[in-house]
Amino acid sequence: MKPGAIRLLRMALMLAAMALLGACGSLPVAPERPVEFATRPDAATPLAKIVADSTPPDEHSGFRLMPLGVYSLDARIQLAKRAQVSLVVQYYQLENDATGRLLMRALREAAARGVRVRLLVDDLYTAKSQQPLLALAQTPNVEVRLFNPFCCGRDGFVSRFAASPQEIPRLNHRMHNKLFIADGVMAVVGGRNIADEYFVLSQAQNFIDMDALVVGKVVTELELIFDAYWNAEQVWPIQEIVRGEGGRKPAPEDFDNWIGMSSMPPKIELPPSDILGYGPISEELDAGRMGLLWGVAHAVADPPSKPKYMTADEALSTSVTMKVWELLMDARTEVDLTSPYLVPGEKGMAAFDDLSRRKVKLTLLTNSLAANDEPLVHTGYVRYRQRLLVSGADLYELSPARTTANERFGSFGTSLGRLHAKTAAIDGRRVFIGSMNLDPRSATQNTEMGVVVDSPQLAREMLRVIKISKLQNSYRLRLSKETGTVEWLTTDGEKEIILTVEPESGFFLRFYNKLIAPIVPEMLL
C-alpha cells in the first residue's frame, strides 16, 4: 500500500484502538549514542576531481534533470560504484525488489572498498526489506537506521499498527525524504523512492517522476540536513528494532545469498538519450567532465521532529510546503506546478486566487482518477477542481492510456502510467524539485525536503518536461459553457474528443469516490 492508501486504514485503526488495547507494544528505551557527522570531502577522489573540472569560476551549484527513470537509477548505481569515501542514502521506501536489491548490492560493494555507508529508511514499508537491511548492517563500514520505527508486529503492514494502537498518533508521522550523496560532492534529489515502479521497471504500474543530479555548494547543505536526521531522537539503529528470523541475527553471507552477490548484477538497459537529449551519466563520468546547468541553490527540509513538538499550524508555518507557497506567491508572470496529489485546501485556494487577481498564469498537472494510486486523495482534489478552473488555472490530468502509448518517459509496456513528480517552475527562472506533494499530509504530517534553484536555463528544461507531460500524456480540463460542469479534452489524431465523465475510470470506482467523498475529513488526505 502507498501513503494515501493507508489513510482509511488509519481511521479504522484509530476507531478500533479501544478494542485493541490489551497487550500493547512500545519501543524499548533509546540508548545514548554519540552524535555522528558527515565525512569531510576529499578533493583527491575521482568524483571530487570531476566536479572541480566541471565547475566554471564563481558558480554556486550545478544540475542535471533526470526525467527518465532508468537514467536516474543508473546515476545512483554509478555514484555508488565510483565513491571512495562516503555514501549517504535516505529514503521513504526501499523495497526488497529488483531495484532495491541492486542498490543494496551497490552499497555492500562500496563498503567492501572501505567506503563509509550510512543508510536511513523510514520504517513504514520495511516489512519485506527489513531482513536484508539487517544483514546489510552487519557489513563492516555500513550503518542502517530506521526512522520512527514500529516496535512489534513487524512482519505485516496492518499488524504493525494493530500491535501499538496507543502509538498511532506517533506512527502517523513519516519521513518522506529522498536523498543520495556520494563522497560529499555529488547528490541525487527528487521524488523517486527505491522500488521498481519509480524507474519504469514494474509490470503492474510505473510512475513519471523527476530527480536531479546535483553538485556544488548546495550538496553541503543537503549533507547537513541528513546529519540532523541521522542523529535525531526519532531514528534507531536497525539492530535495536529488528530481530533476525528464527531468533538468529543474519550474517553478511545471508545478505550475499538473498541479494545474489555471487552472480552478475542485472544490467540496466539504457536508451542512447533521454527526452532532454542527454546521454547516460556514466559517459561523462568516464570522460572526467560533466555538462551541467548552473544557478544559486538552497536546500529546504522539515525538521525530523515535525510535528512531534508542534501543532498542525506550527508544523505548516515552518514546513517545506510553506516555503514552496512563498515561492509561488512571489511569482510575477507564471507558475507551472506538478503534484500527484493536489489538495490545496482553503489557504491554498486563496493563494491561487491571488495569483489569478495578479494575472499570473497558473498551470497545474496532477493525476486523473484513473491514474491516481490514491483514489481517496482524489476526492480531496475534486473539491477544488471546479474552483481552480473558474479562477482561470490551466488544469491537466495525467492519462494512463496516453502515458503508456507515449514512450518519451520510458517503455511502460502494459503497465499503468501514473504521475509522481513534485516540481515547480516560477517565472521561467526559479525551480523547486523535491519530495513534497501539495496536500495536507506533506504540510503537517510527513517530513519533506527539496532544493530551490534560481536558474533560467534549468527552469527552461523543467518547463520542457512539464510541457511534454501535459500535451502528450494528459487531458486538458475546462468547464462546459452550457452546464458549467467539468469536461476532459483529448485528441484522436487531429480530432478533438470531449469527455464528460472521469476518463478511463470504471463506474464502481467513480461511484465509490462520490460515496466516500463527503465523509472523509480533509486533514486525513
C-alpha positions in Angstrom: 0.0 0.0 0.0 1.1 3.5 -0.8 0.9 6.6 1.6 -2.6 7.6 0.8 -4.0 4.1 0.7 -3.4 3.8 4.4 -5.4 6.8 5.3 -8.7 4.9 5.7 -6.9 2.2 7.4 -5.5 4.7 9.9 -9.0 6.0 10.6 -10.3 2.5 11.2 -7.4 1.6 13.4 -8.0 4.7 15.5 -11.6 3.9 15.9 -10.7 0.3 16.9 -7.9 1.3 19.2 -10.0 1.0 22.4 -10.9 -2.6 21.5 -7.3 -3.5 20.7 -5.8 -2.1 23.9 -4.7 -5.3 25.6 -1.1 -6.2 25.4 0.2 -3.1 23.7 3.8 -2.9 22.4 6.1 0.0 22.6 9.7 0.8 21.7 12.5 0.0 24.2 14.3 2.7 26.0 16.5 4.5 23.5 20.2 4.1 24.4 22.6 7.1 24.3 24.7 7.2 21.2 27.4 9.6 20.1 26.5 12.3 17.5 27.9 11.5 14.1 28.6 13.8 11.2 29.5 13.6 7.5 32.9 12.6 6.4 34.8 15.6 5.0 35.0 15.5 1.2 38.4 14.6 -0.2 39.4 16.7 -3.1 41.6 13.9 -4.4 38.7 11.5 -5.1 37.7 10.9 -8.7 34.2 12.3 -8.1 35.6 15.5 -6.5 38.0 16.0 -9.4 35.2 15.7 -11.9 33.1 18.3 -10.0 36.1 20.6 -9.8 36.9 20.2 -13.5 33.2 20.7 -14.5 32.6 23.8 -12.4 33.0 27.2 -14.1 34.5 30.0 -12.0 32.2 31.5 -9.3 29.3 29.2 -10.0 27.3 28.0 -7.0 25.6 24.7 -7.8 25.2 22.6 -10.9 22.2 20.4 -12.0 21.2 17.7 -14.5 17.5 16.9 -14.6 16.7 13.2 -14.8 13.1 12.7 -16.0 13.9 9.2 -17.4 13.6 6.5 -14.7 16.4 4.2 -15.9 18.8 7.1 -16.2 18.0 8.1 -12.6 18.6 4.6 -11.3 21.8 4.3 -13.3 23.0 7.5 -11.8 22.7 6.2 -8.3 24.5 3.0 -9.2 27.3 4.8 -11.0 27.9 7.1 -8.0 27.9 4.1 -5.6 30.4 2.3 -7.8 32.7 5.3 -8.0 32.5 6.5 -4.4 35.7 6.2 -2.4 34.9 8.0 0.9 31.3 8.0 1.8 27.7 7.3 0.8 24.7 8.9 2.4 21.4 7.3 1.5 17.9 8.4 2.8 14.6 7.1 1.5 10.9 6.8 2.5 10.7 3.5 0.7 13.3 0.9 -0.1 11.7 -2.3 -1.4 13.1 -5.8 -1.5 12.6 -6.0 -5.3 15.0 -6.0 -8.2 15.7 -2.3 -7.8 16.1 -2.3 -4.1 18.4 -5.4 -4.2 20.5 -3.7 -6.9 21.0 -0.6 -4.8 21.7 -2.7 -1.6 24.3 -4.7 -3.6 26.0 -1.5 -4.8 26.1 -0.2 -1.2 27.6 -3.5 0.0 30.3 -3.4 -2.7 31.2 0.1 -1.8 31.5 -0.8 1.9 33.9 -3.6 0.9 36.1 -1.0 -0.8 36.3 0.9 2.5 33.5 3.5 1.8 31.6 4.6 4.8 27.9 3.9 4.1 25.0 5.4 6.1 21.5 4.3 5.1 18.4 5.8 6.7 15.0 4.4 5.8 11.5 5.3 7.0 10.1 2.2 8.7 6.6 2.2 7.2 7.3 -0.1 4.3 10.2 -2.3 5.6 8.2 -5.5 6.3 9.7 -7.2 3.2 13.1 -5.4 3.3 14.0 -5.5 7.0 15.9 -8.8 7.0 18.2 -7.8 4.0 18.7 -4.4 5.6 19.5 -6.0 9.0 22.0 -8.3 7.2 23.5 -5.3 5.3 24.0 -3.6 8.7 26.3 -6.5 9.8 28.8 -5.4 7.0 31.9 -3.5 8.1 31.6 0.2 7.2 27.8 0.1 7.0 25.2 1.6 9.4 21.5 1.2 8.8 18.9 3.2 10.8 15.1 3.4 10.8 13.0 6.5 11.1 10.1 6.4 13.6 10.1 2.6 13.9 7.3 0.2 14.8 8.1 -1.9 17.8 6.1 -5.0 17.1 4.0 -7.0 14.6 6.8 -6.2 12.2 6.1 -8.9 9.6 2.9 -7.3 8.3 1.6 -3.8 7.4 -1.7 -4.0 9.4 -0.1 -6.0 12.3 2.4 -3.2 12.9 -0.4 -0.7 13.6 -2.5 -3.2 15.4 0.3 -4.1 17.8 0.6 -0.5 19.0 -2.8 1.2 18.7 -1.9 3.6 21.5 1.0 4.9 19.4 -0.9 5.6 16.2 -0.5 9.4 16.5 3.3 8.9 16.6 3.3 6.3 13.8 1.2 8.5 11.6 4.3 10.8 11.1 6.6 9.6 8.4 9.9 10.6 6.8 9.1 11.2 3.1 12.7 12.5 2.2 14.7 11.2 -0.8 18.4 11.8 -0.9 21.6 10.1 -2.2 25.1 11.7 -1.7 28.4 10.3 -2.9 31.7 11.4 -1.4 30.1 14.6 -0.2 30.3 16.1 -3.7 27.5 14.6 -5.9 23.9 14.1 -4.9 20.6 12.9 -6.4 17.5 14.6 -5.1 13.9 14.5 -6.2 10.7 12.4 -5.9 11.7 8.8 -6.5 11.7 6.1 -3.9 13.7 2.9 -4.3 11.3 0.4 -5.9 10.8 -0.9 -9.5 7.8 1.3 -10.2 9.7 4.5 -9.8 12.1 3.6 -12.5 9.7 2.2 -15.1 10.7 -1.4 -14.3 7.4 -2.7 -12.9 4.9 -4.9 -14.8 1.9 -3.5 -13.0 2.3 0.3 -12.6 5.0 2.9 -13.2 5.5 6.5 -12.4 6.5 9.6 -14.3 8.8 11.2 -11.8 11.7 13.7 -11.6 15.2 13.6 -10.0 18.2 15.8 -10.4 21.9 15.1 -10.2 23.4 17.9 -8.1 26.9 19.2 -7.5 28.3 22.3 -5.8 27.7 24.3 -2.6 24.1 23.0 -2.1 25.4 19.5 -1.6 27.0 20.6 1.7 23.5 21.8 2.8 22.0 18.5 1.9 24.5 16.6 3.9 23.9 18.8 6.9 20.2 18.0 6.6 21.0 14.3 6.5 23.1 14.6 9.6 20.3 16.2 11.5 18.0 13.3 10.7 20.8 10.7 11.3 21.2 12.0 14.9 17.5 12.6 15.6 15.7 11.0 18.5 13.2 9.6 16.0 16.0 7.4 14.5 17.1 4.0 15.7 19.8 1.6 14.6 18.1 -1.3 12.8 19.6 -3.9 15.1 17.9 -2.4 18.1 14.5 -2.8 16.4 14.6 -5.8 14.1 15.2 -9.4 15.1 16.5 -12.0 12.7 14.3 -14.7 11.5 14.2 -17.7 13.9 16.0 -15.6 16.5 19.2 -15.7 14.6 20.9 -12.5 13.6 21.5 -12.6 9.8 25.2 -12.6 8.8 26.8 -11.0 5.8 26.7 -14.3 3.9 22.9 -14.4 4.4 22.8 -11.0 2.6 25.0 -12.4 -0.2 22.6 -15.2 -0.7 19.5 -13.1 -0.6 20.9 -10.4 -3.0 22.7 -12.9 -5.2 26.2 -11.4 -4.8 27.9 -14.4 -6.4 26.1 -13.7 -9.7 26.5 -10.8 -12.1 24.3 -7.8 -11.2 21.3 -7.2 -13.5 22.1 -4.9 -16.3 20.1 -1.6 -16.6 19.1 -1.2 -20.3 19.7 2.4 -21.2 18.5 4.2 -24.3 21.1 6.4 -26.1 19.5 9.6 -24.8 16.6 10.9 -22.7 13.9 13.4 -23.6 16.2 16.3 -22.9 18.9 14.9 -25.2 21.3 13.9 -22.5 23.1 10.6 -22.6 23.8 8.3 -19.7 25.7 10.0 -16.8 28.4 7.3 -16.9 29.7 8.6 -20.2 30.5 12.0 -18.7 31.9 10.5 -15.5 34.2 8.4 -17.6 35.3 11.4 -19.6 36.1 13.3 -16.4 33.9 16.3 -17.1 30.1 17.0 -16.9 27.8 19.4 -18.7 25.6 20.9 -16.1 23.2 23.8 -15.7 24.2 26.3 -13.0 22.4 28.5 -10.6 22.2 29.6 -7.0 20.5 26.9 -5.0 19.5 26.2 -1.4 18.2 23.0 0.3 15.0 23.1 2.2 13.8 20.5 4.7 11.4 19.9 7.6 13.0 19.2 10.9 13.0 15.5 11.8 10.9 16.3 14.9 8.0 17.6 12.7 5.3 17.6 14.1 6.1 15.9 17.4 6.7 19.2 19.3 4.4 21.3 17.1 0.7 22.0 16.5 -0.5 21.5 12.9 -0.4 25.2 12.4 3.2 25.4 13.7 4.2 22.5 11.5 2.7 24.2 8.5 4.3 27.6 9.2 7.8 26.1 9.2 7.3 23.5 6.6 8.8 22.9 3.1 5.2 23.3 1.9 5.1 26.9 3.3 8.4 27.6 1.7 7.1 26.5 -1.7 3.9 28.5 -1.2 6.1 31.6 -0.5 7.9 30.9 -3.8 4.6 30.7 -5.7 3.3 33.9 -4.1 6.4 35.7 -5.3 5.5 34.9 -8.9 5.0 37.8 -11.2 4.2 36.2 -14.6 3.7 32.4 -14.4 3.7 29.3 -12.2 3.9 25.7 -13.6 3.4 23.0 -11.0 3.2 19.2 -10.9 1.9 17.3 -8.0 0.5 13.8 -8.0 -1.7 14.6 -5.0 -3.2 18.1 -5.4 -5.3 19.1 -2.4 -4.6 22.9 -1.9 -7.1 23.5 0.9 -8.8 26.8 1.6 -5.5 28.6 2.2 -4.0 27.2 -1.0 -7.1 28.2 -3.0 -6.8 31.7 -1.5 -3.2 31.8 -2.8 -4.2 30.6 -6.2 -7.0 33.2 -6.3 -4.4 35.8 -5.5 -2.3 34.7 -8.4 -5.3 35.0 -10.7 -6.1 38.5 -9.5 -2.5 39.5 -10.2 -2.8 38.0 -13.7 -0.1 35.3 -13.0 -0.7 32.4 -15.4 -1.2 29.2 -13.3 -0.7 25.7 -14.9 -1.3 22.6 -12.8 -0.6 19.0 -13.7 -1.9 16.2 -11.5 -3.3 12.7 -11.7 -6.6 11.8 -13.2 -8.8 9.5 -11.1 -7.7 6.6 -13.3 -4.0 7.5 -12.9 -4.2 8.2 -9.1 -2.8 5.4 -7.0 -4.7 7.0 -4.1 -8.3 7.3 -5.2 -9.2 8.6 -1.8 -6.9 11.6 -2.2 -8.7 12.3 -5.5 -11.8 13.1 -3.5 -10.0 16.0 -1.8 -8.7 17.3 -5.2 -12.2 17.2 -6.7 -13.4 19.6 -4.0 -11.3 22.3 -5.6 -11.2 21.3 -9.3 -14.1 23.4 -10.5 -12.9 26.4 -8.4 -9.5 26.1 -10.0 -11.0 26.2 -13.4 -13.2 29.1 -12.5 -10.2 31.0 -11.3 -8.5 30.6 -14.6 -6.0 27.9 -13.9 -4.9 25.7 -16.8 -5.5 22.3 -15.4 -4.2 19.0 -16.8 -4.8 15.4 -15.5 -2.4 12.5 -16.5 -3.9 9.9 -18.7 -2.7 6.3 -18.1 -3.5 5.3 -21.6 -1.7 8.2 -23.3 1.3 7.7 -21.0 1.5 4.0 -21.9 1.3 4.8 -25.6 3.8 7.6 -25.5 7.3 6.2 -24.7 9.0 9.5 -24.1 9.4 8.7 -20.4 10.3 5.0 -20.9 8.6 1.9 -22.1 5.6 1.3 -19.8 4.5 -1.9 -21.7 1.1 -2.8 -20.4 1.6 -1.3 -17.0 -0.5 1.6 -15.7 1.1 5.1 -16.1 0.9 7.4 -13.1 2.4 10.8 -12.1 4.7 11.1 -9.1 6.8 14.2 -9.9 6.8 17.1 -7.4 8.1 20.1 -9.3 7.5 23.8 -9.7 8.8 26.4 -12.2 8.2 30.1 -11.3 8.6 33.0 -13.7 10.8 30.9 -16.0 13.7 31.2 -13.7 13.2 29.6 -10.3 12.7 25.9 -9.8 11.7 23.6 -7.0 12.3 19.8 -7.1 11.8 17.5 -4.1 9.6 15.1 -2.2 6.7 17.4 -1.3 3.1 16.9 -2.5 0.7 19.7 -2.4 -1.6 18.1 0.1 -2.3 18.2 3.9 -0.1 15.2 4.7 3.0 16.9 3.3 2.1 20.1 5.0 1.6 18.9 8.6 2.4 15.1 8.9 5.3 13.9 6.8 8.8 15.4 6.7 9.8 16.6 3.3 12.9 18.0 1.5 14.0 19.5 -1.8 16.1 22.2 -3.4 15.2 25.6 -4.7 17.3 26.9 -7.6 17.5 30.2 -9.4 18.5 29.3 -12.9 16.6 30.3 -16.1 18.4 27.5 -18.0 17.2 24.8 -15.6 13.7 26.3 -15.5 13.6 26.1 -19.3 14.4 22.4 -19.2 11.9 21.8 -16.4 9.2 23.6 -18.4 10.1 21.5 -21.4 9.5 18.3 -19.5 6.2 19.6 -18.0 5.0 20.6 -21.5 5.6 17.1 -22.8 3.7 15.6 -19.9 0.7 17.9 -20.2 0.4 17.9 -24.0 1.3 14.3 -24.8 0.3 12.4 -21.7 -2.7 14.2 -20.2 -6.2 15.5 -20.6 -6.8 19.3 -20.6 -9.8 20.3 -18.4 -12.3 23.0 -19.0 -15.8 24.0 -17.8 -18.8 23.3 -20.2 -20.2 26.6 -21.5 -23.7 25.1 -21.3 -23.7 23.3 -17.9 -20.7 24.6 -16.1 -19.5 21.0 -15.4 -16.0 19.7 -16.0 -15.0 18.4 -19.4 -11.9 16.5 -20.4 -10.3 17.2 -23.7 -8.0 14.9 -25.7 -7.3 14.2 -29.3 -7.5 11.2 -31.6 -5.1 12.1 -34.3 -6.3 15.5 -35.4 -9.8 15.2 -34.0 -10.6 16.7 -30.6 -12.5 14.5 -28.2 -14.6 15.9 -25.4 -15.4 13.6 -22.4 -17.9 14.4 -19.7 -17.1 11.8 -17.0 -13.8 10.9 -15.3 -11.9 9.3 -18.2 -10.5 5.7 -18.1 -12.3 5.0 -14.8 -14.9 2.4 -14.2 -18.4 3.0 -12.8 -17.7 1.4 -9.5 -14.6 3.5 -8.9 -16.5 6.7 -9.7 -19.4 5.6 -7.5 -17.2 4.7 -4.6 -15.4 8.1 -4.7 -18.6 10.0 -4.9 -20.0 8.0 -2.0 -17.0 8.4 0.3 -16.0 12.0 -0.6 -18.4 13.8 1.8 -17.4 11.8 4.9 -13.6 11.9 4.5 -12.0 14.8 6.5 -9.5 16.7 4.5 -7.0 16.5 7.3 -6.7 12.8 6.7 -6.0 13.0 3.0 
